[in-house]
Amino acid sequence: MNRLPIEKRAQIIGLLVEGMSMRAVTRITGVSINTVTKLLEDVGMACNFYQAQTLVNLPCKSVQCDEIWAFCGKKQKNARGAELDGLGVGDVWTWTALCADTKLIVSYMIGKRDVTYAGPFIADLASRLSSRIQLSTDGHHAYVKAVDMAFAGDVDYGMLKKVYGSPMEGQRRYSPAEFVSAEKRVMVGNPDDAKISTSFVERQNLTMRMGMRRFTRLTNGFSKKVQNLEHAVSLHFMHYNFARIHKTLRVTPAMASGVSDHVWSLEEIAALAD
């Protein structure tokens, strides 16, 4: 069986994590689209498994959660009949939990933006922490029950509910609506009011959109299968956590969290699939 040399696999991974489309990667590297897809599947699954096993007993003190939108196959408004059942066509959300101090992505999940996925996501987050934390989320109601079930009161939880004006119309319809106000709510425990914030995790949304072609707004490089979106997200967070030096921290988030002692190379990430 033919296998790409490690240097070529590292090159492909490097192009993918910098936001290049899969078709563009094939043109630059000279390999087939099927080869790029297979590499993404293999490395994506390996990255997901490695992070699931490694990101445990984390010394986080403050965690922020958010959800970022994408779509698979087609826009939600164009889905019909059985396509609306389950996950795979239309709106797909990526749930993320970020440590505010080390900027580590502690947990992530692909799914719908409802209580069905909020519960397992928050439960996974809770299982990776070594001590009590302060948790901040946006005003999404699904978090309330999920946090109560996962932490059973052993958390300082604050919610930041933002109010926006009417959405833009016409040529500016893709611009964000005007921010009106924000309300901080104490949900559980005794959270520090100054740390009830989602600023860091919302900034992470921009990093995702810049680093994955599938998340670019008005993209024609969207995922055709939700499994490929999952692989791309796992690869992105593996690179972000372990191989990308954070400009503020001067080290990778994994090093700042104590789960890695060096900056990973693209070859090391590629070798995970072996």
C-alpha positions as CSV (number, residue, x, y, z in Angstrom):
1,M,0.0,0.0,0.0
2,N,1.4,3.4,-1.0
3,R,1.8,5.9,1.8
4,L,2.8,9.5,1.6
5,P,6.1,10.4,3.3
6,I,5.8,12.1,6.6
7,E,7.1,15.4,5.1
8,K,4.3,15.5,2.5
9,R,1.7,14.6,5.2
10,A,3.0,17.4,7.4
11,Q,2.8,19.9,4.4
12,I,-0.8,19.0,3.8
13,I,-1.7,19.4,7.5
14,G,0.0,22.7,7.6
15,L,-2.0,24.0,4.7
16,L,-5.3,22.7,6.2
17,V,-4.7,24.3,9.6
18,E,-3.9,27.7,7.9
19,G,-7.4,27.8,6.4
20,M,-6.8,26.5,2.9
21,S,-9.5,24.6,1.1
22,M,-9.0,20.9,0.3
23,R,-9.1,21.6,-3.5
24,A,-6.4,24.3,-3.1
25,V,-4.3,21.9,-1.1
26,T,-4.5,19.3,-3.9
27,R,-3.3,21.9,-6.4
28,I,-0.4,23.0,-4.3
29,T,0.8,19.6,-3.2
30,G,0.0,17.6,-6.3
31,V,-1.9,14.9,-4.5
32,S,-5.4,13.8,-5.2
33,I,-8.4,15.0,-3.3
34,N,-9.1,11.5,-2.1
35,T,-5.7,11.4,-0.5
36,V,-6.2,14.7,1.2
37,T,-9.6,13.5,2.5
38,K,-8.2,10.2,3.7
39,L,-5.4,12.0,5.5
40,L,-7.9,14.4,7.2
41,E,-10.0,11.4,8.4
42,D,-7.0,9.5,9.8
43,V,-5.3,12.4,11.5
44,G,-8.6,13.9,12.6
45,M,-9.6,10.7,14.4
46,A,-6.1,10.4,15.9
47,C,-6.2,14.0,17.2
48,N,-9.6,13.5,18.7
49,F,-8.5,10.4,20.5
50,Y,-5.2,11.9,21.7
51,Q,-6.8,15.0,23.2
52,A,-9.6,12.9,24.8
53,Q,-6.9,10.9,26.6
54,T,-4.5,13.8,27.4
55,L,-6.7,16.7,28.4
56,V,-7.6,15.4,31.8
57,N,-7.1,16.6,35.4
58,L,-6.6,20.1,34.2
59,P,-5.8,22.9,36.7
60,C,-8.1,25.4,35.1
61,K,-9.6,28.1,37.3
62,S,-11.8,30.1,34.9
63,V,-13.5,28.6,31.8
64,Q,-15.6,30.2,29.2
65,C,-18.1,28.4,26.9
66,D,-19.7,29.3,23.6
67,E,-21.1,27.8,20.4
68,I,-20.1,28.7,16.8
69,W,-22.3,28.1,13.8
70,A,-21.5,26.3,10.5
71,F,-23.5,24.1,8.1
72,C,-23.1,20.8,6.3
73,G,-24.4,19.9,2.9
74,K,-26.7,22.8,2.5
75,K,-28.2,25.7,4.4
76,Q,-30.9,24.9,6.9
77,K,-33.5,26.8,5.0
78,N,-32.9,24.6,1.9
79,A,-33.2,21.2,3.8
80,R,-36.3,19.2,3.2
81,G,-38.1,16.2,4.8
82,A,-35.8,13.5,6.2
83,E,-32.8,15.9,5.8
84,L,-34.0,17.8,8.9
85,D,-33.9,14.6,11.0
86,G,-30.8,14.2,13.2
87,L,-27.4,15.7,12.5
88,G,-25.8,15.9,9.1
89,V,-27.6,18.4,6.9
90,G,-28.2,22.1,7.7
91,D,-27.1,23.9,10.8
92,V,-24.3,22.4,12.8
93,W,-22.8,24.0,15.9
94,T,-19.4,23.5,17.5
95,W,-19.5,23.8,21.3
96,T,-16.2,25.0,22.8
97,A,-14.8,25.4,26.3
98,L,-11.7,27.6,26.7
99,C,-9.5,28.1,29.8
100,A,-9.4,31.9,30.2
101,D,-5.9,31.8,31.8
102,T,-4.0,29.3,29.5
103,K,-6.3,29.7,26.4
104,L,-6.4,25.9,26.2
105,I,-9.5,24.4,24.4
106,V,-10.5,22.1,27.2
107,S,-13.5,20.4,25.5
108,Y,-15.4,20.6,22.2
109,M,-18.3,18.9,20.6
110,I,-20.1,19.0,17.3
111,G,-23.9,19.0,17.4
112,K,-27.1,20.9,17.5
113,R,-27.6,24.0,19.6
114,D,-30.0,22.4,22.1
115,V,-30.2,20.6,25.5
116,T,-29.5,17.3,23.8
117,Y,-25.9,18.3,23.2
118,A,-25.4,20.8,25.9
119,G,-25.7,18.1,28.6
120,P,-22.9,15.8,27.3
121,F,-20.7,18.8,26.4
122,I,-20.8,20.3,29.9
123,A,-20.5,16.8,31.4
124,D,-17.3,16.2,29.4
125,L,-15.9,19.6,30.5
126,A,-16.6,18.8,34.1
127,S,-14.8,15.4,33.8
128,R,-11.6,17.1,32.7
129,L,-11.1,19.5,35.6
130,S,-9.1,18.9,38.7
131,S,-10.8,21.5,41.0
132,R,-13.7,23.9,41.3
133,I,-13.8,26.5,38.6
134,Q,-15.6,29.7,37.6
135,L,-17.7,29.1,34.5
136,S,-19.0,31.8,32.2
137,T,-21.5,31.2,29.3
138,D,-23.7,33.3,27.1
139,G,-27.4,33.5,27.7
140,H,-28.3,30.3,26.0
141,H,-30.9,28.6,28.2
142,A,-29.6,25.0,27.5
143,Y,-26.6,25.7,29.7
144,V,-28.6,26.1,32.9
145,K,-29.8,22.5,33.2
146,A,-26.6,21.1,31.8
147,V,-24.4,22.9,34.4
148,D,-26.7,21.8,37.2
149,M,-26.5,18.1,36.1
150,A,-22.8,18.0,35.5
151,F,-21.4,20.0,38.4
152,A,-24.2,19.4,41.0
153,G,-23.6,22.9,42.5
154,D,-19.8,22.5,42.8
155,V,-19.1,25.5,40.5
156,D,-19.2,29.2,40.4
157,Y,-21.3,29.9,37.4
158,G,-22.1,33.3,35.9
159,M,-24.1,34.0,32.7
160,L,-23.5,37.0,30.4
161,K,-26.7,37.9,28.5
162,K,-26.1,40.3,25.7
163,V,-28.8,42.4,24.0
164,Y,-28.6,43.4,20.4
165,G,-30.6,45.7,18.2
166,S,-32.4,44.8,15.0
167,P,-30.4,42.8,12.4
168,M,-28.9,44.6,9.5
169,E,-30.8,44.7,6.2
170,G,-29.8,44.9,2.6
171,Q,-26.1,45.0,1.7
172,R,-25.1,45.0,5.4
173,R,-27.2,42.0,6.4
174,Y,-24.1,39.9,7.2
175,S,-22.7,42.5,9.6
176,P,-23.3,42.0,13.3
177,A,-26.3,43.7,14.8
178,E,-25.7,46.7,17.0
179,F,-24.7,45.9,20.6
180,V,-27.2,47.4,23.0
181,S,-26.4,46.1,26.5
182,A,-25.1,43.2,28.6
183,E,-26.4,41.8,31.9
184,K,-24.4,39.6,34.2
185,R,-26.3,37.0,36.1
186,V,-25.1,34.8,39.0
187,M,-26.5,31.4,38.4
188,V,-24.7,29.1,40.9
189,G,-22.2,29.7,43.7
190,N,-20.3,32.9,44.1
191,P,-18.6,33.9,40.8
192,D,-16.3,36.9,40.6
193,D,-18.4,39.5,38.8
194,A,-15.3,40.9,37.0
195,K,-14.6,37.5,35.5
196,I,-18.1,36.8,34.1
197,S,-17.1,37.2,30.5
198,T,-17.1,35.3,27.2
199,S,-14.6,37.6,25.4
200,F,-11.8,35.1,25.1
201,V,-14.0,32.2,23.8
202,E,-15.7,34.6,21.4
203,R,-12.3,35.7,20.1
204,Q,-11.6,32.0,19.6
205,N,-14.5,31.9,17.2
206,L,-12.5,34.2,14.9
207,T,-9.5,31.9,15.1
208,M,-11.6,29.0,14.0
209,R,-13.1,30.9,11.1
210,M,-9.6,32.0,10.0
211,G,-8.1,28.5,10.4
212,M,-10.8,26.4,8.9
213,R,-12.2,27.1,5.4
214,R,-15.4,25.3,6.4
215,F,-16.2,28.0,8.9
216,T,-15.6,31.0,6.6
217,R,-18.8,33.0,6.2
218,L,-20.3,32.9,2.7
219,T,-18.0,30.0,2.0
220,N,-18.3,27.5,-0.9
221,G,-15.9,25.2,0.9
222,F,-18.4,24.0,3.5
223,S,-18.4,20.4,4.7
224,K,-20.4,17.9,2.7
225,K,-20.4,15.4,5.6
226,V,-20.5,16.1,9.3
227,Q,-17.8,13.5,9.9
228,N,-15.3,15.6,7.9
229,L,-16.3,18.7,9.9
230,E,-15.5,16.8,13.1
231,H,-12.1,15.6,11.7
232,A,-11.3,19.2,10.7
233,V,-12.2,20.6,14.1
234,S,-10.2,17.9,15.9
235,L,-7.1,18.7,13.8
236,H,-7.6,22.4,14.2
237,F,-7.7,22.2,18.0
238,M,-4.8,19.8,18.1
239,H,-2.7,22.3,16.2
240,Y,-4.0,25.2,18.3
241,N,-3.5,23.5,21.6
242,F,-0.1,21.8,21.0
243,A,1.7,23.3,18.0
244,R,0.7,27.0,17.8
245,I,2.5,29.5,20.1
246,H,0.0,31.9,21.6
247,K,1.2,35.5,21.1
248,T,0.3,36.6,24.6
249,L,1.5,33.5,26.5
250,R,4.7,33.0,24.4
251,V,4.1,29.2,24.6
252,T,1.4,26.9,23.4
253,P,-1.8,26.6,25.4
254,A,-0.9,22.9,26.2
255,M,2.5,24.0,27.6
256,A,0.8,26.7,29.7
257,S,-1.6,24.1,31.1
258,G,1.2,21.6,31.9
259,V,0.1,18.9,29.5
260,S,3.0,19.3,27.1
261,D,6.6,20.2,27.5
262,H,7.4,21.4,24.0
263,V,6.0,22.9,20.8
264,W,4.7,20.1,18.6
265,S,5.8,20.0,15.0
266,L,3.5,19.2,12.1
267,E,5.3,15.9,11.6
268,E,4.4,14.9,15.2
269,I,0.8,15.6,14.5
270,A,0.9,13.6,11.3
271,A,2.6,10.7,13.1
272,L,-0.4,10.4,15.5
273,A,-2.3,8.6,12.7
274,D,0.4,5.9,12.7
